[in-house]
Amino acid sequence: MLTKRNFLLAFTLIVAGVVLAVYGQGAAKQQENEIVIQNFAFEPATLTVKVGTKVSWINRDDEPHTATATDKRFNSKTLENGDRFTTEFNQPGIYKYYCALHPKMTGQVIVK
Amino acid sequence: MEQDRRNFLKCMAWAGTGLVWAMNGGVLSSHELLAAPKRKNGFNFVQISDSHIGFNKDPNHDVSKTLQEAVDKINALDEKPAFVIHTGDITHLATAEQFDTAAQIMKSAKAEQVYYVPGEHDVFTDDGKLYFERFGGGPGWRSFDYNGVHFIGLINVLNLKQGSGTGLGGSGLGQLGQEQLAWLQKDVQGLSSSTPIVVFAHIPLWTISLEWGWGTDESAQALSYLKRFGSVSVLDGHVHQVLRKVEGNVSFHTARSTAYPQPAPGTAPAPGPIKDVAADKLRSTLGVTDVSYVAKAGPLAVVDEALG
């Protein structure tokens, strides 16, 4: 039975969903799922995304860097200044990565 | 144009800005280059480092030229060196073309042999495949004897573990690995404790900066195998500047780059090239290291020579 309370709840969820979808779309245009490499650091160091999201790394340093998964699941190889690397995350999990040239540089992508 | 050429020639002139560092009983003393004690017997060898062939940004848009100048400087030495040691980061991005350019320039060095160890820039794209093809097969670490001195080339840039950020638990430092450590222990086992030892590797075997990853995991273990020797000299690269430390019978020394200088630890937000070096000052920040060994006096004399 669709009670009034349940109907309101469903309606709220739908509205929230639409709002999220619209917000999400706008965010994609602003390169929301982009990790900037600058001053020998990944920014943001922790990025949380939904399953199926494409994530990009862009190197803004003069020095070359890489985004290399600790378990080698992805590897950008050499990223020179201005180079971009994009990969899609299709499985939930915590993906830790580092720069193979400067292993002090670390980050993680959390996929939910 | 003519002005540029004149400036360039001025830069090339022998400046004699080096200091001689001699180790006596673990104490370093320095002399002006001109006052360097004349060596009667023994031999000398040269260390060069961090040629970064392929780098083409400020402050050096022609690193092939500065490597060639370093080789020319070696070739102009009064006494031909026994051999040359290149302590890694031969190339910037480990491409075949960059390795070929470097090898071509190094070929012009008037020395019997050039010994290489890789830097992380030489191996980070392919775990050293191209490097090992050209400069000796795996595992790549090696030792050799020359006139009673035991030389050990170590590799500490493979299997780098990520730093401890985001709970990864690694150190972000250079890595020797258990296989190499076991080899090292065995390698020095039969040597008399009076044998002078020279160790060379890319990343320093002493901790210069944990924050910047300027140090090597397990270096304490490696050095423990060398404790009983009267004279141990460690020559490294990676930091693109001359730094020294003496600890007991071990003297540590890092060489300048032939490509570009890096900041002293802690003086900049991050390591990397110092970009704003005036063109006419660049060569004073680059250089080669001339090491001489006097058979009876024991100590190694380490002379750092700027390119200009």
Contacts between the chains, C-beta under 8 A, distances in Angstrom:
chain1	res1	chain2	res2	distance
A	39	B	269	5.6
A	39	B	270	5.2
A	40	B	269	7.9
A	40	B	270	3.8
A	40	B	271	7.0
A	40	B	272	7.0
A	41	B	270	7.8
A	45	B	165	6.7
A	45	B	166	6.1
A	46	B	166	6.6
A	61	B	272	7.3
A	62	B	57	5.3
A	62	B	58	7.8
A	62	B	272	7.1
A	62	B	273	7.1
A	62	B	275	7.4
A	63	B	272	4.9
A	63	B	273	7.4
A	64	B	92	7.2
A	64	B	93	6.1
A	66	B	124	6.8
A	70	B	162	5.9
A	70	B	168	6.5
A	77	B	125	5.9
A	78	B	93	5.4
A	78	B	124	7.9
A	78	B	125	6.0
A	80	B	93	7.8
A	96	B	162	7.2
A	96	B	166	6.1
A	96	B	168	5.5
A	97	B	162	7.8
A	98	B	162	3.4
A	98	B	163	6.7
A	98	B	168	7.1
A	98	B	170	7.9
A	98	B	172	7.7
A	100	B	120	7.6
A	100	B	124	4.4
A	100	B	125	7.9
A	100	B	160	6.7
A	101	B	120	5.7
A	101	B	121	6.7
A	101	B	124	5.1
A	102	B	172	7.8
A	102	B	213	6.7
A	102	B	271	7.7
A	103	B	160	4.4
A	103	B	161	6.3
A	103	B	162	4.9
A	103	B	163	5.6
A	103	B	170	6.8
A	103	B	172	4.3
A	103	B	173	7.9
A	103	B	213	6.4
A	104	B	163	4.0
A	104	B	165	7.5
A	104	B	172	3.7
A	104	B	211	7.4
A	104	B	212	6.7
A	104	B	213	4.2
A	105	B	163	6.9
A	105	B	165	7.6
A	105	B	172	8.0
A	106	B	162	5.1
A	106	B	163	5.2
A	106	B	164	7.7
A	106	B	165	3.7
A	106	B	166	5.1
A	106	B	168	5.5
A	106	B	172	7.8
A	107	B	165	7.5
A	107	B	166	6.3
A	108	B	166	4.6
